[in-house]
Amino acid sequence: MKTYEKPIVIANDNLAEGVYAASGSADSGGRTDCYVVTANIHQRPETGRGDYRIQVNARHVADQGDGHHSGGQMLYLTFNQPVEYVSSNGALAGGSGTSRLAIEYAYHNNAGDNVGLGDVIVTSEAGLADPSALLACNGDCGQH
């Protein structure tokens, strides 16, 4: 088994366009080039609470491309160790008990939009690190 290595993002103002790092590919076949995602553990297990809470935020940047809207998303969180899914503002699509969760959301996003996906709550052994995150877009809001 490979050891997880967290990707490093380096800003470079000399580039002609933004480049966004993604970990893995979207199993759903959705677009993965139009969201910038952050996922940070902001609460760790303490006396009386044994879970990790991960704040997930995303920015839909289709206004820098074809201008599409989105009506459905699939979030992929890849951890450094197995986790058990507890809850989120989406619906678990798979992966509880593994190091990669898939969570489905149904937010309407304009071409340029900020999305607070909220907390993803998991349990795991000590030593859980911030996950890498990828958000796949269905590319169609169903309205326009």
C-alpha positions as CSV (number, residue, x, y, z in Angstrom):
1,M,0.0,0.0,0.0
2,K,1.3,3.4,-0.9
3,T,1.8,6.1,1.7
4,Y,-0.5,9.1,1.3
5,E,1.3,12.2,0.2
6,K,-0.6,15.5,0.4
7,P,-0.3,17.5,-2.8
8,I,1.4,20.9,-2.7
9,V,0.0,23.8,-4.6
10,I,2.4,26.6,-5.6
11,A,1.1,30.0,-6.8
12,N,2.7,31.3,-10.0
13,D,1.5,34.7,-11.3
14,N,3.4,34.1,-14.5
15,L,1.0,31.5,-15.8
16,A,-1.5,32.5,-18.5
17,E,-4.4,30.6,-16.8
18,G,-5.1,29.0,-13.5
19,V,-4.3,25.3,-12.9
20,Y,-6.2,23.4,-10.2
21,A,-4.9,20.3,-8.6
22,A,-7.2,17.3,-8.4
23,S,-6.6,14.0,-6.6
24,G,-7.9,11.1,-8.7
25,S,-10.7,11.1,-11.3
26,A,-14.4,11.4,-11.1
27,D,-16.1,8.0,-11.1
28,S,-19.4,9.6,-12.2
29,G,-18.0,10.9,-15.5
30,G,-18.8,14.4,-14.3
31,R,-16.6,17.4,-15.1
32,T,-13.8,18.0,-12.7
33,D,-12.3,21.1,-14.2
34,C,-14.7,23.7,-13.0
35,Y,-14.6,23.6,-9.2
36,V,-11.8,24.7,-6.8
37,V,-12.3,22.9,-3.5
38,T,-10.9,23.2,0.0
39,A,-11.4,20.6,2.8
40,N,-10.0,21.3,6.3
41,I,-10.4,19.5,9.6
42,H,-11.6,22.1,12.0
43,Q,-12.6,19.9,14.9
44,R,-10.9,16.8,16.2
45,P,-12.0,14.2,18.7
46,E,-12.2,15.5,22.3
47,T,-13.6,14.3,25.5
48,G,-17.3,13.6,24.9
49,R,-17.1,13.8,21.1
50,G,-15.2,11.2,19.1
51,D,-15.6,12.5,15.5
52,Y,-13.7,14.7,13.0
53,R,-15.5,17.6,11.4
54,I,-14.3,18.7,8.0
55,Q,-15.4,22.0,6.5
56,V,-15.7,21.7,2.7
57,N,-16.0,24.8,0.5
58,A,-16.1,25.0,-3.3
59,R,-16.0,27.7,-5.9
60,H,-17.6,27.0,-9.3
61,V,-15.4,28.8,-11.9
62,A,-17.3,27.9,-15.1
63,D,-17.5,31.6,-15.8
64,Q,-13.8,31.4,-16.8
65,G,-14.8,28.7,-19.4
66,D,-18.0,27.8,-21.1
67,G,-20.3,29.5,-18.5
68,H,-22.4,26.3,-17.7
69,H,-24.5,26.0,-14.5
70,S,-24.6,22.9,-12.3
71,G,-27.5,21.1,-10.6
72,G,-25.7,18.1,-9.2
73,Q,-22.2,17.5,-7.8
74,M,-20.2,14.5,-6.5
75,L,-17.6,15.2,-3.8
76,Y,-14.7,12.9,-3.5
77,L,-12.6,13.1,-0.3
78,T,-9.4,11.1,-0.1
79,F,-7.9,10.6,3.4
80,N,-4.6,9.3,4.7
81,Q,-6.4,6.4,6.5
82,P,-9.8,4.7,6.5
83,V,-12.8,6.7,7.8
84,E,-16.4,5.9,8.8
85,Y,-18.9,8.3,7.4
86,V,-21.3,9.9,10.0
87,S,-23.1,12.7,8.2
88,S,-23.0,15.7,5.8
89,N,-25.3,18.1,4.0
90,G,-25.2,15.6,1.1
91,A,-26.0,11.9,0.6
92,L,-23.3,9.2,1.0
93,A,-22.7,7.5,-2.4
94,G,-20.0,5.2,-1.2
95,G,-16.7,4.6,0.6
96,S,-17.6,4.4,4.3
97,G,-14.9,2.3,5.9
98,T,-12.3,3.1,3.2
99,S,-9.9,6.1,2.7
100,R,-12.1,7.6,-0.1
101,L,-15.6,8.9,0.4
102,A,-18.1,9.8,-2.4
103,I,-20.9,12.2,-1.3
104,E,-23.6,13.5,-3.6
105,Y,-25.0,17.0,-3.5
106,A,-27.8,18.7,-5.5
107,Y,-26.9,22.5,-5.3
108,H,-27.8,24.9,-8.1
109,N,-24.6,26.7,-9.0
110,N,-24.3,29.6,-11.4
111,A,-21.3,29.8,-13.7
112,G,-19.4,31.7,-11.0
113,D,-20.5,30.7,-7.5
114,N,-19.3,30.0,-4.0
115,V,-20.6,26.9,-2.3
116,G,-20.4,26.1,1.4
117,L,-20.9,22.4,1.4
118,G,-20.7,22.5,5.2
119,D,-19.3,19.9,7.6
120,V,-18.6,16.3,6.6
121,I,-18.4,14.3,9.9
122,V,-16.4,11.1,10.1
123,T,-14.8,8.9,12.7
124,S,-11.3,7.5,12.4
125,E,-8.2,6.5,14.3
126,A,-5.9,9.2,15.7
127,G,-3.7,10.9,13.1
128,L,-6.3,11.8,10.4
129,A,-5.0,14.5,8.1
130,D,-6.8,17.1,6.0
131,P,-8.2,15.2,3.0
132,S,-7.7,16.0,-0.7
133,A,-10.9,17.0,-2.3
134,L,-12.4,16.8,-5.8
135,L,-15.8,18.0,-6.8
136,A,-17.3,16.7,-10.0
137,C,-20.0,18.7,-11.8
138,N,-22.9,17.4,-13.9
139,G,-22.6,20.5,-16.1
140,D,-26.4,21.1,-16.3
141,C,-28.7,22.8,-13.8
142,G,-31.8,21.7,-15.7
143,Q,-33.1,25.2,-15.9
144,H,-31.1,27.0,-18.6
